[in-house]
Amino acid sequence: MNGLSISWIENGQLQGVKNYGILEGKKDRKVKDTSIFSACSISKFITSMTALKLIDEGLLDLDQNVNDRLVSWKVPDNKFINSHKVTLRDLLSHHSGIQDPEGSFSELAAEIGIPSMVELLKGKTTYCKDPIELKSKPGSEFHYSDAGFCVIQQLIEDVTKKPFEQVVKELLLEPLGMKDSLFLTNLRNIDHEEFSCGHDYKGDVVDERYPIYPYPAASGLWTTSTDLAVLVIELIDALKGKSKIGISESLAREMITPQKGKSWAGLGVFLDSKEGEVEITSMGWGIGFQSMLAVYPGLEKGVVIMTNAELGVHQMKGIIGEIYNSI
């Protein structure tokens, strides 16, 4: 079988890890605790936690017009702009009015290289050929958007005057000891012993082997199930007023509060309830990889499931769903 890593949390602590399968088809590299998978859109969870930290430091504000803080690029004015300007809250909850252009945000093409966020937002790259602009009134509609998280990345870089990856490393990865987590934008940073290859539904290694998405805040995180469990535990702790990195309880609560009248939309996460308990989820799905985390903060329990197989069906209809439903 292809690779699978499961970390589970009980009583607010990492209780165990189970690893199965291999990191690369027809090779003998077995999955272990330090095996690194592409987290794909679970990157939005760590980006959101970083944004909360910067809000607590006074560098960002949930409800301020983001154009007040953006320097390198600004959300263009158009007919959809009214008295409600685009805010960080809108971007984190996918209610900014920004929609991903058709055919955008594909994997890295080595011959094209890595775009700058400004080039991408201006529609000057093959990864996103249309300029990013509002397609509906800010705050009015839900549209899941990688582009919105690219705006968040540029916002973070503008206010900190540092590369996004460095900000996350300094504020989250290093303080939390997430030593096996990084944002990949090129193949040079891949340690072939620890990194998992992507596989298709037949179990064959995908052509790219290590598909990279050059949009760190939206989908660039590579990590282990154990490191993601550490981040989940940090959120649980923050909700108890015991954050290790200084995220306030009030902001952590805001993250898991329904936004814009949508019961399922939090800040960078999705919400549900099960037997009266709030459930927080984040999912990743890209070429050769699928993953999911689910957290019940009130019960101080959760699970992180990472695979190096893309089965062509929603996570809940494949092995990830089978594991989730068995817990």
PESUL-V626419 format. One record per residue. N is the residue number from 1. PHI is phi in radians with two decimals (* if undefined). OMEGA is omega in whole degrees, 0 to 359 (NA if undefined). NEAR is the number of other C-alpha atoms within 12 Angstrom. Layout:
n=[N	N]
phi=[PHI	PHI]
omega=[OMEGA	OMEGA]
near=[NEAR	NEAR]
//
This chain:
n=[1	2	3	4	5	6	7	8	9	10	11	12	13	14	15	16	17	18	19	20	21	22	23	24	25	26	27	28	29	30	31	32	33	34	35	36	37	38	39	40	41	42	43	44	45	46	47	48	49	50	51	52	53	54	55	56	57	58	59	60	61	62	63	64	65	66	67	68	69	70	71	72	73	74	75	76	77	78	79	80	81	82	83	84	85	86	87	88	89	90	91	92	93	94	95	96	97	98	99	100	101	102	103	104	105	106	107	108	109	110	111	112	113	114	115	116	117	118	119	120	121	122	123	124	125	126	127	128	129	130	131	132	133	134	135	136	137	138	139	140	141	142	143	144	145	146	147	148	149	150	151	152	153	154	155	156	157	158	159	160	161	162	163	164	165	166	167	168	169	170	171	172	173	174	175	176	177	178	179	180	181	182	183	184	185	186	187	188	189	190	191	192	193	194	195	196	197	198	199	200	201	202	203	204	205	206	207	208	209	210	211	212	213	214	215	216	217	218	219	220	221	222	223	224	225	226	227	228	229	230	231	232	233	234	235	236	237	238	239	240	241	242	243	244	245	246	247	248	249	250	251	252	253	254	255	256	257	258	259	260	261	262	263	264	265	266	267	268	269	270	271	272	273	274	275	276	277	278	279	280	281	282	283	284	285	286	287	288	289	290	291	292	293	294	295	296	297	298	299	300	301	302	303	304	305	306	307	308	309	310	311	312	313	314	315	316	317	318	319	320	321	322	323	324	325	326	327]
phi=[*	-1.28	-1.49	-2.63	-2.32	-2.21	-2.07	-2.21	-2.10	-2.37	0.94	1.24	-2.33	-1.19	-1.72	3.13	-2.40	-2.21	-2.15	-2.42	1.35	-2.19	-1.49	-2.61	-0.96	1.17	-2.09	-1.86	-1.53	-1.49	-1.22	-2.45	-1.03	-1.67	-1.27	-1.86	-2.05	-1.33	-1.50	0.89	-1.30	-1.12	-0.93	-1.13	-1.18	-1.23	-1.10	-1.17	-1.11	-1.12	-1.07	-1.05	-1.07	-1.23	-1.15	-1.10	-1.46	1.48	-1.53	-2.29	-2.42	-1.07	-2.04	-1.56	-0.99	-1.11	-1.13	-1.21	-1.91	-1.21	-2.07	-1.29	-2.75	-2.29	-1.08	-1.15	-1.23	-2.69	-1.15	-1.53	-1.30	-2.35	-1.16	-1.65	-1.51	-1.19	-2.06	-1.09	-1.05	-1.06	-1.15	-1.16	-1.73	1.09	-2.14	-1.35	1.62	-1.53	-2.18	-1.20	-1.05	-1.03	1.34	-1.64	1.10	-1.44	-1.23	-1.08	-1.83	-1.01	-1.28	-1.64	1.62	-1.65	-1.41	-1.37	-1.07	-1.12	-1.03	-1.12	-1.15	-1.48	1.29	-1.87	-2.29	-1.26	-1.29	-2.71	-1.43	-1.87	-1.05	-1.37	-2.65	-1.31	-1.98	-2.72	-1.17	-0.95	1.49	-1.67	-2.38	-1.57	-2.48	-1.00	-2.51	-1.17	-1.04	-1.07	-1.35	-1.17	-1.11	-1.07	-1.04	-1.13	-1.06	-1.09	-1.17	-1.21	-1.38	-1.66	1.05	-2.39	-1.06	-0.92	-1.05	-1.18	-1.07	-1.12	-1.08	-1.24	-1.55	-2.15	-1.07	-1.22	-1.07	-1.61	1.25	-1.49	-1.33	-1.85	-2.07	-2.81	-1.79	-1.63	-2.20	-2.72	-1.32	-1.14	-1.56	-1.56	-1.62	-1.15	-1.40	-1.74	-1.51	-1.53	-1.46	-1.43	-2.34	-1.55	-1.18	-1.50	1.61	-1.52	-1.10	-1.20	-0.97	-1.38	1.07	-2.12	-1.08	-2.00	-1.91	-1.42	-2.32	-0.87	-1.16	-1.54	-2.82	-1.73	-1.36	-2.04	-2.81	-1.88	-1.13	-1.26	-1.13	-1.10	-1.10	-1.06	-1.18	-1.08	-1.11	-1.08	-1.14	-1.01	-1.12	-1.07	-1.20	-1.74	1.32	-2.21	-1.05	-1.35	-1.91	1.61	-1.42	-1.24	-1.06	-1.13	-1.25	-1.06	-1.11	-1.07	-1.05	-1.87	-1.72	-0.95	-1.93	0.97	1.34	-1.77	-1.13	-1.81	-1.87	-1.73	-1.69	1.38	-2.43	-1.99	-2.11	-2.70	-2.45	-2.48	0.91	1.43	-1.81	-1.18	-2.03	-1.95	-2.30	-2.56	-2.22	-2.22	-2.61	-2.57	-1.07	1.44	-2.50	-2.50	-2.74	-2.81	-2.21	-2.39	-2.34	-1.99	-1.09	-1.14	-1.69	0.97	-2.37	-3.06	-2.55	-2.15	-2.18	-2.23	-2.30	-1.91	-2.42	-1.94	-1.48	1.45	-2.25	-0.96	-0.87	-1.29	-1.81	-2.11	-1.12	-1.11	-1.11	-1.10	-1.17	-1.00	-1.26	-1.56	-1.48]
omega=[174	189	179	177	182	173	180	187	174	179	177	181	174	184	181	179	173	181	182	169	188	181	182	181	178	174	183	177	185	177	176	185	183	179	188	180	171	180	180	187	171	172	181	178	181	175	180	176	177	179	178	179	180	174	179	178	178	181	178	178	183	191	176	173	183	178	177	182	178	181	188	181	178	175	183	172	170	187	182	178	176	181	177	179	179	180	176	177	178	182	182	182	178	178	186	188	177	176	180	176	181	177	183	173	175	179	181	172	187	183	180	179	187	178	167	180	180	177	181	183	178	179	184	177	178	178	179	191	180	175	178	180	181	176	175	183	178	177	189	187	175	172	179	191	168	181	179	178	171	175	178	178	180	177	180	180	181	183	180	184	179	173	182	183	179	180	180	180	183	187	185	191	182	180	182	179	180	190	181	181	178	175	182	172	175	185	183	183	183	171	190	178	184	187	179	171	175	180	178	185	177	183	179	176	180	185	183	184	180	183	182	174	186	178	192	185	183	188	186	185	169	188	177	177	181	177	177	177	177	180	176	179	177	177	177	179	180	179	175	183	184	181	178	184	173	173	185	178	182	179	176	177	179	181	183	175	179	184	172	178	179	185	187	184	172	177	179	177	176	189	174	175	180	182	175	180	176	176	178	178	171	183	176	181	178	181	174	184	168	181	180	167	178	186	170	187	179	178	182	179	179	179	173	182	180	179	174	178	177	190	179	177	178	182	185	178	180	184	179	177	178	180	181	183	180	184	NA]
near=[26	38	48	41	44	41	41	37	35	24	18	29	26	28	21	20	29	26	30	23	27	34	43	36	27	17	19	15	21	28	35	28	29	30	41	45	61	54	50	45	38	46	46	42	44	50	46	44	41	45	43	41	36	32	28	23	19	16	25	31	29	31	22	21	26	37	26	22	30	29	19	24	29	28	38	23	21	17	15	23	24	17	13	22	33	42	36	43	40	40	50	52	46	43	38	44	39	41	34	33	27	17	14	27	39	30	35	31	23	18	10	14	18	27	31	28	39	30	24	33	41	26	24	18	26	27	34	32	21	24	29	38	32	36	27	25	27	38	33	27	26	29	29	27	36	45	45	47	47	45	49	51	48	41	42	39	33	27	28	28	19	17	22	39	35	22	33	38	25	23	29	39	31	22	19	27	21	30	24	29	38	38	39	35	31	27	22	11	17	27	20	19	20	27	37	45	44	41	37	31	23	17	26	27	30	24	15	22	29	42	40	39	39	39	44	48	48	46	44	43	42	49	42	44	45	40	42	51	42	38	46	45	39	42	49	39	29	31	30	24	19	19	29	26	30	29	34	28	25	22	32	35	27	28	40	40	28	26	31	23	15	22	21	26	33	37	42	46	42	33	30	25	20	16	10	10	16	27	32	40	37	40	37	40	36	41	37	41	47	43	49	48	48	47	43	32	36	25	25	31	32	42	47	48	50	58	54	54	45	37	29	21	18	20	30	25	16	22	31	36	26	15	27	26	15	10	19]
//
